[in-house]
Amino acid sequence: MTEVEITTEYIALGQFLKLSGCIDTGGAAKFFLQEAEVKINGEADNRRGRKLYSGDRVEIKGHGLFTVVKR
């Protein structure tokens, strides 16, 4: 499991994808989420604006399992 550190209260899923290295640019998030299977805390979700908070677990098929950690 890979930890992704944030310094704010939450991070949007689209921003998270870029920060975690799954995509290169924020603009790619929309297309990535149309193709990839993403689960947040065990539930499927593909909303770019979905807010992720410290402790949330994000599983992205083909990319791995991530945990959001507030620094």
DSSP file (Angstrom, degrees, kcal/mol; ACC not computed):
  #  RESIDUE AA STRUCTURE BP1 BP2  ACC     N-H-->O    O-->H-N    N-H-->O    O-->H-N    TCO  KAPPA ALPHA  PHI   PSI    X-CA   Y-CA   Z-CA
    1    1 A M              0   0    0      0, 0.0     2,-0.4     0, 0.0    65,-0.2   0.000 360.0 360.0 360.0 134.1    0.0    0.0    0.0
    2    2 A T  E     -a   66   0A   0     63,-2.6    65,-2.4     2,-0.0     2,-0.4  -0.853 360.0-138.5-103.4 132.5    1.3    3.4   -1.0
    3    3 A E  E     -a   67   0A   0     -2,-0.4     2,-0.5    63,-0.2    65,-0.2  -0.754  11.1-161.1 -90.0 134.9    0.7    6.5    1.2
    4    4 A V  E     -a   68   0A   0     63,-3.0    65,-2.6    -2,-0.4     2,-0.3  -0.969  15.4-144.1-116.1 115.5   -0.2    9.7   -0.6
    5    5 A E  E     -a   69   0A   0     -2,-0.5     2,-0.3    63,-0.2    65,-0.2  -0.596  17.6-175.9 -86.2 137.8    0.4   12.8    1.6
    6    6 A I  E     -a   70   0A   0     63,-2.6    65,-3.0    -2,-0.3     5,-0.1  -0.908  20.3-160.0-124.1 156.7   -1.9   15.8    1.5
    7    7 A T  S    S+     0   0    0     -2,-0.3     2,-0.2    63,-0.2    63,-0.1   0.450  73.3  69.6-112.6  -5.2   -1.5   19.1    3.4
    8    8 A T  S    S-     0   0    0      2,-0.1    63,-0.1     1,-0.1    -2,-0.1  -0.487  96.9 -99.0-104.7 177.3   -5.1   20.2    3.1
    9    9 A E  S    S-     0   0    0     -2,-0.2    45,-0.6     1,-0.1     2,-0.3   0.873 100.5  -5.4 -65.5 -37.4   -8.3   18.8    4.7
   10   10 A Y  E     -E   53   0B   0     43,-0.2     2,-0.3    41,-0.0    43,-0.2  -0.931  60.1-142.8-148.9 170.7   -9.2   16.9    1.6
   11   11 A I  E     -E   52   0B   0     41,-2.0    41,-2.8    -2,-0.3     2,-0.1  -0.996  26.0-116.3-138.7 141.0   -8.2   16.3   -2.0
   12   12 A A  E  >  -E   51   0B   0     -2,-0.3     4,-2.6    39,-0.2     3,-0.3  -0.472  27.9-118.2 -74.1 149.0  -10.4   15.7   -5.1
   13   13 A L  H  > S+     0   0    0     37,-1.8     4,-2.3    34,-0.3    36,-0.2   0.878 114.3  55.4 -55.8 -41.0  -10.1   12.4   -6.7
   14   14 A G  H  > S+     0   0    0     34,-2.8     4,-1.1     1,-0.2    -1,-0.2   0.902 111.5  43.3 -59.9 -42.4   -8.8   14.0  -10.0
   15   15 A Q  H  > S+     0   0    0     33,-0.3     4,-2.5    -3,-0.3    -1,-0.2   0.869 110.2  57.2 -69.7 -37.4   -6.0   15.7   -8.1
   16   16 A F  H  X S+     0   0    0     -4,-2.6     4,-2.6     1,-0.2     6,-0.2   0.899 101.2  56.5 -59.9 -42.0   -5.3   12.6   -6.2
   17   17 A L  H  <>S+     0   0    0     -4,-2.3     5,-1.7     1,-0.2     6,-1.3   0.888 110.8  43.9 -59.5 -39.7   -4.7   10.6   -9.4
   18   18 A K  H ><5S+     0   0    0     -4,-1.1     3,-1.0     4,-0.2    -2,-0.2   0.931 113.8  49.5 -69.9 -46.3   -2.1   13.1  -10.5
   19   19 A L  H 3<5S+     0   0    0     -4,-2.5    -2,-0.2     1,-0.3    -1,-0.2   0.838 110.3  51.3 -62.3 -34.7   -0.4   13.2   -7.1
   20   20 A S  T 3<5S-     0   0    0     -4,-2.6    -1,-0.3    -5,-0.2    -2,-0.2   0.598 115.0-115.9 -80.8 -10.8   -0.3    9.4   -6.9
   21   21 A G  T < 5S+     0   0    0     -3,-1.0    -3,-0.2    -4,-0.5    -2,-0.1   0.565  81.7 121.3  89.4   8.5    1.4    9.2  -10.3
   22   22 A C  S   <S+     0   0    0     -5,-1.7     2,-0.3    -6,-0.2    -4,-0.2   0.822  81.4  22.8 -73.7 -30.5   -1.5    7.3  -12.0
   23   23 A I        -     0   0    0     -6,-1.3    -2,-0.2     1,-0.1    -1,-0.1  -0.924  68.4-139.4-132.3 159.3   -1.9   10.1  -14.6
   24   24 A D  S    S+     0   0    0     -2,-0.3     2,-0.3     1,-0.2    -1,-0.1   0.828  84.4  26.2 -87.9 -34.5    0.5   12.8  -15.8
   25   25 A T  S >  S-     0   0    0      1,-0.1     3,-1.2    -8,-0.0     4,-0.3  -0.921  73.1-122.4-131.0 155.3   -1.8   15.8  -16.1
   26   26 A G  G >  S+     0   0    0     -2,-0.3     3,-1.4     1,-0.3     4,-0.4   0.813 109.9  64.4 -63.4 -30.4   -5.0   16.8  -14.3
   27   27 A G  G 3  S+     0   0    0      1,-0.3     4,-0.4     2,-0.1     3,-0.4   0.711  93.1  62.3 -66.8 -19.7   -6.8   17.0  -17.7
   28   28 A A  G <> S+     0   0    0     -3,-1.2     4,-2.6     1,-0.2    -1,-0.3   0.594  80.8  86.0 -80.3 -10.8   -6.3   13.2  -18.1
   29   29 A A  H <> S+     0   0    0     -3,-1.4     4,-2.8    -4,-0.3     5,-0.2   0.896  83.9  53.9 -59.6 -44.1   -8.4   12.4  -15.1
   30   30 A K  H  > S+     0   0    0     -3,-0.4     4,-1.0    -4,-0.4    -1,-0.2   0.925 114.7  40.1 -58.2 -46.8  -11.8   12.5  -16.9
   31   31 A F  H  > S+     0   0    0     -4,-0.4     4,-1.0     2,-0.2     3,-0.2   0.879 114.0  53.8 -71.8 -38.1  -10.6   10.0  -19.5
   32   32 A F  H >X S+     0   0    0     -4,-2.6     4,-3.1     1,-0.2     3,-0.7   0.923 107.8  50.4 -60.2 -45.4   -8.8    7.8  -16.9
   33   33 A L  H 3< S+     0   0    0     -4,-2.8    -1,-0.2     1,-0.2    -2,-0.2   0.732 104.5  58.3 -69.7 -22.0  -11.9    7.6  -14.7
   34   34 A Q  H 3< S+     0   0    0     -4,-1.0    -1,-0.2    -3,-0.2    -2,-0.2   0.789 119.4  29.7 -73.3 -27.1  -14.0    6.5  -17.7
   35   35 A E  H << S+     0   0    0     -4,-1.0    -2,-0.2    -3,-0.7     2,-0.2   0.798 107.2  74.9-101.7 -36.3  -11.7    3.5  -18.3
   36   36 A A  S  < S-     0   0    0     -4,-3.1     2,-0.7    -5,-0.2    26,-0.1  -0.488  73.7-126.0 -88.8 150.2  -10.2    2.5  -14.9
   37   37 A E        -     0   0    0     24,-0.2    24,-2.3    -2,-0.2     2,-0.4  -0.850  34.4-176.6 -92.5 116.1  -12.0    0.7  -12.1
   38   38 A V  E     -B   60   0A   0     -2,-0.7     7,-2.2    22,-0.2     2,-0.4  -0.956   9.7-171.8-120.1 130.8  -11.6    2.8   -8.9
   39   39 A K  E     -BC  59  44A   0     20,-2.7    20,-3.1    -2,-0.4     2,-0.6  -0.985   6.0-162.7-122.2 131.5  -12.8    1.9   -5.5
   40   40 A I  E >  S-BC  58  43A   0      3,-3.1     3,-1.8    -2,-0.4    18,-0.2  -0.960  82.1 -17.6-114.2 118.0  -12.8    4.2   -2.5
   41   41 A N  T 3  S-     0   0    0     16,-3.1    -1,-0.2    -2,-0.6    17,-0.1   0.861 131.9 -51.0  51.9  38.4  -13.1    2.5    0.8
   42   42 A G  T 3  S+     0   0    0     15,-0.3     2,-0.4     1,-0.2    -1,-0.3   0.352 118.3 106.8  87.4  -5.2  -14.4   -0.6   -1.0
   43   43 A E  E <  S-C   40   0A   0     -3,-1.8    -3,-3.1     2,-0.0    -1,-0.2  -0.908  73.7-114.3-112.1 134.8  -17.1    1.2   -3.0
   44   44 A A  E     +C   39   0A   0     -2,-0.4     2,-0.3    -5,-0.3    -5,-0.2  -0.392  44.9 161.6 -64.2 135.8  -16.8    1.9   -6.8
   45   45 A D        +     0   0    0     -7,-2.2    -7,-0.1    -2,-0.1    -2,-0.0  -0.936  23.7 173.7-158.0 132.9  -16.6    5.7   -7.6
   46   46 A N        +     0   0    0     -2,-0.3     2,-0.6    -9,-0.1   -13,-0.1   0.062  36.7 130.9-129.5  25.0  -15.5    7.5  -10.7
   47   47 A R    >   -     0   0    0      1,-0.2     3,-1.7     2,-0.0   -34,-0.3  -0.719  48.3-150.6 -84.4 119.7  -16.4   11.1   -9.8
   48   48 A R  T 3  S+     0   0    0     -2,-0.6   -34,-2.8     1,-0.3   -33,-0.3   0.837  96.1  49.4 -55.5 -37.0  -13.4   13.4  -10.4
   49   49 A G  T 3  S+     0   0    0    -36,-0.2    -1,-0.3   -37,-0.2    -2,-0.0   0.410  76.2 134.2 -87.9   1.7  -14.6   15.8   -7.7
   50   50 A R    <   -     0   0    0     -3,-1.7   -37,-1.8   -38,-0.1     2,-0.4  -0.308  57.6-125.9 -54.5 126.8  -15.0   13.1   -5.0
   51   51 A K  E     -E   12   0B   0    -39,-0.2     2,-0.4   -38,-0.1   -39,-0.2  -0.637  22.4-160.7 -82.8 130.0  -13.4   14.4   -1.9
   52   52 A L  E     -E   11   0B   0    -41,-2.8   -41,-2.0    -2,-0.4     2,-0.3  -0.927   7.9-166.0-111.6 134.8  -10.8   12.2   -0.3
   53   53 A Y  E >   -E   10   0B   0     -2,-0.4     3,-2.4   -43,-0.2    15,-0.3  -0.730  38.6 -70.6-116.0 164.2   -9.9   12.6    3.4
   54   54 A S  T 3  S+     0   0    0    -45,-0.6    15,-0.2     1,-0.3    -1,-0.1  -0.287 121.7  28.4 -53.2 131.9   -7.0   11.3    5.5
   55   55 A G  T 3  S+     0   0    0     13,-3.5    -1,-0.3     1,-0.4    14,-0.1   0.175  86.5 133.3  98.7 -16.5   -7.5    7.6    6.1
   56   56 A D    <   -     0   0    0     -3,-2.4    12,-2.5    12,-0.1     2,-0.5  -0.418  47.7-143.0 -67.7 142.5   -9.4    7.0    2.9
   57   57 A R  E     - D   0  67A   0     10,-0.2   -16,-3.1    -3,-0.1     2,-0.5  -0.926  12.9-165.6-110.0 131.2   -8.2    3.9    0.9
   58   58 A V  E     -BD  40  66A   0      8,-2.8     8,-3.1    -2,-0.5     2,-0.5  -0.969   2.3-168.1-121.0 121.5   -8.2    4.1   -2.9
   59   59 A E  E     -BD  39  65A   0    -20,-3.1   -20,-2.7    -2,-0.5     2,-0.5  -0.944   3.8-174.0-110.8 123.7   -7.9    1.0   -5.0
   60   60 A I  E >>  -BD  38  64A   0      4,-2.9     3,-2.8    -2,-0.5     4,-2.2  -0.958  29.0-121.3-121.9 113.7   -7.1    1.5   -8.7
   61   61 A K  T 34 S+     0   0    0    -24,-2.3   -24,-0.2    -2,-0.5     4,-0.0  -0.280  98.3  11.0 -56.8 127.2   -7.1   -1.7  -10.8
   62   62 A G  T 34 S+     0   0    0    -26,-0.1    -1,-0.3     1,-0.1   -26,-0.0   0.315 126.9  61.4  87.4  -8.3   -3.8   -2.1  -12.5
   63   63 A H  T <4 S-     0   0    0     -3,-2.8     2,-0.2     1,-0.3    -2,-0.2   0.617  98.3-121.4-123.2 -23.8   -2.2    0.7  -10.4
   64   64 A G  E  <  - D   0  60A   0     -4,-2.2    -4,-2.9     2,-0.0     2,-0.4  -0.707  33.2 -48.0 120.4-168.2   -2.4   -0.5   -6.8
   65   65 A L  E     - D   0  59A   0     -2,-0.2   -63,-2.6    -6,-0.2     2,-0.3  -0.934  49.5-174.3-116.0 132.1   -3.8    0.4   -3.4
   66   66 A F  E     -aD   2  58A   0     -8,-3.1    -8,-2.8    -2,-0.4     2,-0.4  -0.901  13.7-154.4-127.6 152.4   -3.3    3.8   -1.9
   67   67 A T  E     -aD   3  57A   0    -65,-2.4   -63,-3.0    -2,-0.3     2,-0.5  -0.994  19.8-130.6-125.7 135.2   -4.0    5.5    1.5
   68   68 A V  E     -a    4   0A   0    -12,-2.5   -13,-3.5    -2,-0.4     2,-0.4  -0.731  28.5-174.8 -84.8 128.9   -4.5    9.2    1.9
   69   69 A V  E     -a    5   0A   0    -65,-2.6   -63,-2.6    -2,-0.5     2,-0.5  -0.992  18.9-138.8-129.5 128.7   -2.4   10.6    4.8
   70   70 A K  E      a    6   0A   0     -2,-0.4   -63,-0.2   -65,-0.2   -65,-0.1  -0.737 360.0 360.0 -87.2 130.3   -2.6   14.2    6.1
   71   71 A R              0   0    0    -65,-3.0   -64,-0.2    -2,-0.5    -1,-0.1   0.438 360.0 360.0 -89.7 360.0    0.8   15.6    6.9
